[in-house]
Amino acid sequence: MEGKGLIVRTETHVLTGTVTDKQPNLDFTEYDKQYGNLITKVLPDSWFSNHPENDKPYIGMIKMNTDEIYTYGTYNSWAICTFLSGTFSVREENLWTSPRGKYAPPYYYSDAYPKKMFFQDSLIFILGAGYNNIGYSDCITYNESYPFSYNLYFPDFSPVDITYMPTMQAFFVLSGLSVWGAFKSNDSAYMKRYFDYKIPTDATSIFWKGNNVITIGNKLSVYLPSENELKLVKDYPDISGTCYSKAGDVLAIANAQGLFLYDINNLENIKLIP
């Protein structure tokens, strides 16, 4: 997918059988032991240490513009990648040696690890998790001489997804159980208020359009937000997905049945595009 990343390294392993309709349940246990969590979907505890600068790298990549990509570098640094004239180059921007440089830190918390990073609405969003179910999100402005970072802290959950609505100066966050709002302070990077809307949801994606907030999971839901209420506008139980992409009034949603396109010009009458 364009803008989603690239394969940095590959390995070839010879298997003893072929996965077919007649033989769908090959045992990869030995390969999993030999190559270290080859097939797991969960980051193993063995990847964490007291020296995160020496730990295995975490996947993180953002296509910032036509010729520059941000990835995680070593601890507390960006690896800025460019591809020009057929040459791919990488330079490190270390936040320890240049604390007031051009780049805000991608991660720097004690015992906290970034697990998701994306670029949306001119903001870099970094979602992270620490021990004891403490979560955070760094929301870093782009296209400034010194990017400004808004730091959101969640003592009871690790954020699943986040979006920023400029008209309300508010971040809307999925906790895995409900929807939270975090409202910006006008004079600092701290949030002036956190609010749990107590909207039960297992949604995994959230974004905004116009004056509305939309969540996607086992269903699609449209809400009208205020500082104290998230009013349900409409549920679409037949629209579900594990990931999405939005371009103008077209929403693409992927699920186990395939990829579906929807017209979201009117959020109260979302239609499938044939």
N, C-alpha and C positions, 0 to 999 in steps of 0.2 A: 504494500500500500504506500502510495506516495506520501512522504512526510512522516511515516511511522518509524523509519529506521533502516538499518542495513545489517547484513550478516558480517560480523567482524572476524570470525574464526569458525572453521568447520573441521570435523573429524569423520573419518570413514571407518565403520566397524562391520566386519563380515558376520552375517547372521547365518544360522544353521537351517533356517527354513524360510518360507515365504508366506506373508500374511495374505490369505485369500478368503473367499467366502466359505470354503471347505475347511480352512484351518485358521480361524480368527483369534485363537487364544494362545499364542506362543508365550512361553515363559521367559521374561527378560530379567529375572531375579539376579542371575549371576552377572549379567552385564551391568545391572544397577549397582551391585557391590563393587565391581571392578573399576567402573568409571566414575563412581561417586554421585549418586542421586541423578542418574541419567534420565529417569522417566518420572521423577516425582514432580508434583505440582505445588509443593510446599517447600519454602526455603528451610533447609535442615539446620538444626542448632549448631552443627559442626562448622557452619559458614561464619558464625559470629565469634569474635574474640575480644580481648581487652585492648587490642591494637587495630582499630578499624582501618587505619591507613594501609595495613598489610592484608586485609581481608579480600576475598574475591570481589570483583567489581559488580555493581548492580546495573541492570539494564536501565538506561535513561538516555533519550535522544530527542532533540527538538529541532525541527527545520525552521530556523529563524527567518531566513530570507533566501534569495536565489543562490547564494554562494557561501553560506555560513551555517554550520550545524553545531549546536551545543550538546555535549555529552558529559557524563560524570568523569572527572579526572581522578587523581589521587585524592586523599582525604582533604576536604575543604578547598577543592579547586575545580575549575572547569577545564575540559579539554575542548578547545575551539577548533573545529574541523572545517577545512575549505577544500573545494575541488575546482581547480582552475587549469586550463590548458592540458587536461589529461593527467594531472598530478593531484594526488590526495595528500594533504599535509595536516598535521595536528600540532597545536601549540598549547602549552599548559598555562593557565592563569591561576597562580597560587594566591589564596586569600590570606595566608599567614605572612608571606613576604611583602605583599602589596595590599594591606588591609583597606586602604581607601582608593583602590584601583577602580577600573571601569565596571567590574563584574561583582555582583552581590553573591554571597556564598551559596552553593547548592545544598550543602548540609554541614552542620557544625555542632549538633547537640550531643551531649554525653549520652552514650548508650541508646542512641536513636538512629534509625536507618531509613533512608528514602526507599519507598516501594513503588512510586508512580510519579512520572513527570510528564507534563504536556504543555503546549503553547496554545493559548486561546484568548481571544479578545485583547491582544497586545499584552498579555500577562503570562509569565512563566509560573505554572502551578507545580509545587512539589508536595506530595503527600507522603508522610512518614509515620513510622511506628516505633515505639520504645517499649521498655519492659512494663509490666503491670498494666497493660492495655492503655497506656498513655499515647495519644496521637497528636500530630501537629500538621499544619500546612503552611508552607512559605508561599507567598504570592508576590512575585517580583515584577516590577514594571520594566518594560523594555523601551529601547530608543531614548534613553536619557544618558547624559554624561556619567552620572553615577546612579544606577538603578536603585529605586526605593523598594524596600521589602516590608510587606505586611506579614506579621507573624501571628498565626492562630494556634491556640493551644486547647486541647481537649483531654481532660483528665480521665475520662471514663471510656473512651473509644478511639479507634483509629479511623480517620475519615476514609470513606469509600470513593467518593467523588465530590467535586466542588465546582461552583460557577460563580461569577461575579456580575451583579446587576448594577450598572453605573447609575441609573436613575434613582435608585434607593441607597447608593453607596453601601451595599450590603453583599456579603458572601452567603450563598446558600449551600449547605453541606449535608451529605448523606452520611448518617452514622451506621447504617446497616439495620437500624430499627426504626428510625424516624428522620425527620428533616429538621436541621438546625439553621438558625440565622446568626450571622456575626456582622455587627454594624461598625463601620469605621469611625474612628475618632478624627476630627478635623485637624488636629494639631500634632499627631504623632502616629507611629506605626502600630500602636496598640488598639485593640478593639474596645470601643466604649461599652459594648453590650453583646452578650451571647444569649440566645433564646431558643429553647427547645419547643417547637411547634406541636410536639406530641402527635404527629401524624404517623400512625403505624404504616410502615412500608418496608419491603425488602428490595426496593429499587437499587440498581447498581450504577445508573447514569442520571445526571441532572444537567439541565441547561435552561437558558431563558430565551424568550422571544417577545419583543414588545414589552408589555406590562405583566407578562405571565412567566411562571416557572413550570417546567415540564420534567417529570421523572419517568424513567423507563426501567422496567424489570419484567415481572410476570404480567404486567399490564402497563399501559401508558396513561398517565394522569396529568391533567392540566390544572394549575392552581393560580389564584390571584393573591399575591402576597402583600402584607402590610407588616409593620413592626411587631404586631401582636397577634396576627392571625394569618393562617394560610387557608384561604377559602377554596374549596374544591369547585372547579368550573365544570369538569367533565372527566369521567373515566372511560377508557377504551380497553375493555378486557380482552378483545381479540387482537390487540397490537402488543407484542412482547419482543424482547430481544436482549442479547448479552452485550452488544455494542452498537454504536450509531455514528453517523456522520451527517452534518447539516450543511447545506449550501443554499442560501436564500430561503425559498419556501419549499425546498425539497428535503425530506428527511429519509435517509437510508438506515434501515435497521436489519441487523443480522440475527438469526436464531437457528435452531436446529433444522428448520424446514427450508432455509435458504436466505436470500437477500431480498428485501422488499423496499419499495420506494413509496413514499406518502407525500401528498400535497398538504402542507400545513399552513397555507395562506389564511384559512379560517380555523382557528384552534377548536372551535365548537363543532366543526364539521370536517374532521380530518378524513381524507379519502385516499384509498389505495390507487396508485398510478399503475395502470395495466402494463 
